[in-house]
């Protein structure tokens, strides 16, 4: 979220973030693209939209994960089968974790 293009407080500790547009080359697959959050936040939901072109690329993976530092992230893998480059924009809803509660992000999911 540090490189987020838009950061909007939507109330009750929730934020909407929109990352800068990313160009996916023609006939290519872009490996895992990660959306990172701020410290003491967790990603609740994430999505994407195509901002250039008529024939859309598609996401073959969209998943939350916790990195080695215990930070909440969301990953995407995008495929563009068209003959034109496509711009894709990623967004997320994140929740600020209260330091007053005993709330934490788990290091590993079992």
C-alpha positions as CSV (number, residue, x, y, z in Angstrom):
1,X,0.0,0.0,0.0
2,X,3.0,2.2,0.3
3,X,2.9,2.6,-3.5
4,X,-0.9,2.9,-3.7
5,X,-2.2,5.5,-6.1
6,X,-5.4,6.0,-4.0
7,X,-5.8,5.6,-0.3
8,X,-9.4,6.2,0.9
9,X,-10.6,5.9,4.5
10,X,-14.0,4.2,4.3
11,X,-14.7,4.2,8.1
12,X,-14.4,1.9,11.1
13,X,-10.7,1.2,10.4
14,X,-11.2,0.1,6.8
15,X,-9.3,1.6,3.9
16,X,-9.7,1.2,0.1
17,X,-6.4,1.2,-1.8
18,X,-5.8,1.3,-5.5
19,X,-2.4,0.4,-6.9
20,X,-0.8,2.0,-10.0
21,X,-1.8,0.5,-13.4
22,X,0.4,-2.4,-14.6
23,X,0.9,-3.2,-18.3
24,X,0.6,-6.9,-19.2
25,X,2.4,-7.6,-22.5
26,X,0.6,-9.3,-25.5
27,X,0.5,-13.1,-25.3
28,X,2.1,-13.2,-21.8
29,X,1.5,-14.3,-18.3
30,X,2.6,-12.0,-15.5
31,X,3.7,-14.1,-12.5
32,X,2.5,-13.4,-9.0
33,X,1.9,-9.7,-8.6
34,X,1.7,-8.8,-4.9
35,X,-0.3,-6.1,-3.2
36,X,1.3,-5.1,0.1
37,X,-0.4,-3.4,3.1
38,X,0.7,-1.0,5.7
39,X,2.1,-2.1,9.1
40,X,-0.7,-3.3,11.5
41,X,-3.2,-3.9,8.7
42,X,-4.6,-7.0,7.0
43,X,-6.1,-7.3,3.5
44,X,-9.8,-8.3,3.7
45,X,-10.6,-8.4,0.0
46,X,-8.9,-7.6,-3.3
47,X,-9.7,-7.4,-7.0
48,X,-8.7,-6.1,-10.4
49,X,-10.0,-4.3,-13.5
50,X,-8.8,-3.8,-17.0
51,X,-8.3,-0.2,-17.9
52,X,-7.1,-0.5,-21.5
53,X,-8.5,-2.5,-24.4
54,X,-11.6,-4.4,-25.3
55,X,-10.4,-8.0,-25.1
56,X,-9.7,-8.6,-21.4
57,X,-6.8,-10.5,-19.8
58,X,-7.8,-12.8,-16.9
59,X,-6.6,-13.7,-13.5
60,X,-5.8,-17.3,-13.0
61,X,-4.9,-16.9,-9.3
62,X,-6.0,-14.5,-6.6
63,X,-5.0,-15.3,-3.0
64,X,-4.2,-13.8,0.3
65,X,-0.9,-14.8,2.1
66,X,1.4,-13.8,4.9
67,X,5.0,-13.0,3.9
68,X,8.1,-14.1,5.9
69,X,7.9,-10.8,7.9
70,X,4.3,-11.6,8.9
71,X,2.9,-8.9,6.7
72,X,-0.5,-9.4,5.0
73,X,-0.3,-9.5,1.1
74,X,-2.5,-10.5,-1.8
75,X,-1.2,-12.2,-4.9
76,X,-2.5,-12.3,-8.5
77,X,-1.3,-14.1,-11.6
78,X,-2.6,-12.5,-14.8
79,X,-2.7,-13.9,-18.4
80,X,-3.1,-11.8,-21.5
81,X,-3.9,-13.9,-24.5
82,X,-4.6,-11.0,-26.8
83,X,-2.2,-9.5,-29.3
84,X,-2.3,-6.1,-27.5
85,X,-0.8,-4.9,-24.2
86,X,-3.4,-4.5,-21.5
87,X,-3.4,-2.2,-18.4
88,X,-4.6,-3.8,-15.2
89,X,-5.4,-2.0,-12.0
90,X,-5.5,-3.8,-8.6
91,X,-7.4,-2.7,-5.6
92,X,-8.0,-3.9,-2.1
93,X,-9.9,-3.3,1.1
94,X,-7.7,-3.4,4.2
95,X,-8.5,-3.3,7.9
96,X,-6.4,-1.5,10.4
97,X,-5.7,-3.7,13.4
98,X,-6.2,-2.1,16.8
99,X,-3.2,-2.0,19.1
100,X,-5.6,-2.0,22.1
101,X,-6.9,-5.5,21.3
102,X,-4.9,-8.6,21.4
103,X,-5.1,-8.9,17.6
104,X,-2.3,-10.2,15.5
105,X,-1.6,-11.6,12.0
106,X,-0.7,-15.3,12.2
107,X,2.8,-16.2,10.8
108,X,1.6,-19.5,9.3
109,X,-1.7,-20.9,8.4
110,X,-2.2,-24.6,9.2
